[in-house]
Amino acid sequence: MYDLITQEVPRAQEMVWARHILVADKHTAELVRNLLAVGQDFGKLAAEYSTDNGTKEKGGDLGWFRRGVMVPEFEEAAFDLSIGEISQPVESAFGWHIIQVLGHELRPLTAEEYNQARDQRFQEWLNEQRANATILIHDYWLDLVPTRPTLEEALDKLLAGP
């Protein structure tokens, strides 16, 4: 069933290569955006201002990612940007991002990414089935099940022997 549901998951997907500077508040995000607008180096600003410890020392580089990986606000902004373009401040649950897109293309998925995409597609299908299901419980059979002997009586009889 899994193979049938996921057979149309593509082995290549639209991806973006981006970097970002994550800061705690809008004021700092606007400051960083203005510094970039006057030609300051993105990597240096990421090292100085970013609160993302996983990327700040790499100039904010996030590498290539496909849709469905980042939080929606970030993803929407990143996929809407042209190569080289720097975003306005973007708010997410993590803080405020300044995003720059370095690449945008259709790229093959790694085996792990492909399996994740298949799992995601199957989970979406399963959630859809559950949401559209009509579940009827027919418990009339309970009145037809004998209640004697009780489990306790049957156990006593079994232990008493013949």
C-alpha positions as CSV (number, residue, x, y, z in Angstrom):
1,M,0.0,0.0,0.0
2,Y,2.8,2.4,0.9
3,D,4.5,1.8,-2.5
4,L,1.2,2.5,-4.3
5,I,0.5,5.7,-2.4
6,T,4.1,7.1,-2.8
7,Q,4.8,5.9,-6.4
8,E,4.4,9.4,-7.8
9,V,6.8,11.1,-5.4
10,P,9.4,12.7,-7.7
11,R,13.1,11.9,-7.3
12,A,14.0,15.5,-8.0
13,Q,12.4,18.7,-6.5
14,E,12.7,22.4,-6.7
15,M,15.3,23.5,-4.2
16,V,16.8,26.7,-2.9
17,W,20.3,27.3,-1.6
18,A,20.1,30.1,1.0
19,R,21.8,31.7,3.9
20,H,20.3,33.7,6.7
21,I,21.0,35.9,9.6
22,L,18.7,35.1,12.5
23,V,18.1,37.8,15.2
24,A,15.8,38.2,18.2
25,D,13.9,41.3,17.2
26,K,12.6,43.4,14.3
27,H,14.8,46.4,15.1
28,T,18.0,44.3,14.9
29,A,16.7,42.7,11.7
30,E,16.2,46.1,10.1
31,L,19.6,47.2,11.2
32,V,21.2,44.2,9.6
33,R,19.2,44.6,6.4
34,N,20.3,48.2,6.2
35,L,23.9,47.3,6.7
36,L,23.6,44.7,3.8
37,A,21.9,47.4,1.6
38,V,25.0,49.6,1.9
39,G,27.4,46.8,1.0
40,Q,28.4,45.1,4.3
41,D,29.5,41.5,4.0
42,F,26.7,39.0,4.6
43,G,29.1,36.4,6.2
44,K,30.7,38.9,8.6
45,L,27.3,40.2,9.6
46,A,26.1,36.6,10.2
47,A,29.0,35.9,12.4
48,E,28.4,39.1,14.4
49,Y,24.6,39.2,14.7
50,S,23.1,35.8,14.1
51,T,21.7,33.8,17.0
52,D,21.7,30.6,14.9
53,N,24.8,28.9,16.3
54,G,24.6,26.2,13.7
55,T,25.2,28.5,10.8
56,K,26.6,31.8,12.0
57,E,30.3,30.6,11.6
58,K,29.5,29.4,8.1
59,G,28.2,32.9,7.0
60,G,24.6,31.8,7.7
61,D,24.8,29.1,5.0
62,L,21.9,26.7,5.2
63,G,22.8,24.7,2.1
64,W,20.2,23.4,-0.4
65,F,16.7,22.6,0.9
66,R,13.4,21.6,-0.6
67,R,9.8,22.7,0.3
68,G,8.4,21.3,3.5
69,V,11.7,21.4,5.4
70,M,11.8,24.9,6.8
71,V,9.1,26.7,8.8
72,P,6.4,28.1,6.4
73,E,7.2,31.8,6.7
74,F,10.9,31.2,6.0
75,E,10.2,28.8,3.2
76,E,7.8,31.0,1.4
77,A,10.2,34.0,1.5
78,A,13.2,31.9,0.4
79,F,11.4,30.3,-2.6
80,D,10.0,33.7,-3.7
81,L,13.4,35.4,-3.8
82,S,15.6,35.5,-6.9
83,I,19.2,34.4,-6.9
84,G,21.3,37.0,-5.1
85,E,18.2,38.8,-3.7
86,I,18.1,39.7,0.0
87,S,14.8,39.5,1.8
88,Q,13.1,42.1,4.0
89,P,13.0,40.9,7.7
90,V,10.9,37.7,7.9
91,E,9.4,36.7,11.3
92,S,9.1,33.1,12.4
93,A,8.8,31.2,15.7
94,F,12.6,31.3,15.9
95,G,12.9,35.1,15.5
96,W,13.6,37.4,12.6
97,H,15.5,36.3,9.5
98,I,17.3,38.1,6.8
99,I,17.5,35.6,3.9
100,Q,19.7,35.6,0.8
101,V,19.2,33.1,-2.0
102,L,22.3,31.8,-3.6
103,G,20.8,29.2,-5.9
104,H,17.4,28.0,-7.1
105,E,17.0,24.9,-9.2
106,L,15.5,21.4,-9.7
107,R,17.8,19.0,-7.9
108,P,17.8,15.3,-7.4
109,L,16.9,14.1,-3.9
110,T,19.3,12.1,-1.8
111,A,18.1,8.7,-0.8
112,E,17.3,10.1,2.7
113,E,15.4,13.1,1.3
114,Y,13.5,10.8,-1.1
115,N,12.5,8.5,1.7
116,Q,11.4,11.5,3.8
117,A,9.3,12.8,0.9
118,R,7.7,9.4,0.5
119,D,6.9,9.3,4.3
120,Q,5.5,12.8,4.2
121,R,3.3,11.9,1.2
122,F,2.0,8.7,2.9
123,Q,1.3,10.6,6.1
124,E,-0.7,13.3,4.2
125,W,-2.7,10.5,2.5
126,L,-3.3,8.8,5.8
127,N,-4.4,12.0,7.5
128,E,-6.8,12.6,4.6
129,Q,-8.3,9.2,4.9
130,R,-8.8,9.6,8.6
131,A,-10.4,13.1,8.1
132,N,-12.8,11.7,5.5
133,A,-13.6,8.4,7.2
134,T,-17.1,7.6,8.6
135,I,-16.6,5.2,11.5
136,L,-19.6,3.2,12.6
137,I,-19.4,1.2,15.8
138,H,-21.8,-1.7,16.0
139,D,-21.7,-2.9,19.5
140,Y,-25.0,-4.8,19.5
141,W,-22.9,-8.0,19.8
142,L,-22.2,-7.2,23.4
143,D,-25.8,-8.3,24.3
144,L,-25.2,-11.6,22.6
145,V,-22.0,-12.6,24.5
146,P,-22.7,-14.9,27.5
147,T,-21.6,-13.5,30.8
148,R,-21.7,-16.8,32.7
149,P,-19.5,-18.2,33.9
150,T,-17.5,-15.3,35.0
151,L,-13.7,-15.5,34.6
152,E,-13.4,-15.9,38.4
153,E,-15.8,-18.9,38.4
154,A,-14.1,-20.5,35.4
155,L,-10.7,-20.1,37.1
156,D,-12.0,-21.6,40.4
157,K,-13.4,-24.6,38.4
158,L,-10.2,-25.1,36.5
159,L,-8.1,-25.0,39.7
160,A,-10.5,-27.4,41.5
161,G,-9.8,-30.1,39.0
162,P,-12.1,-32.9,37.9
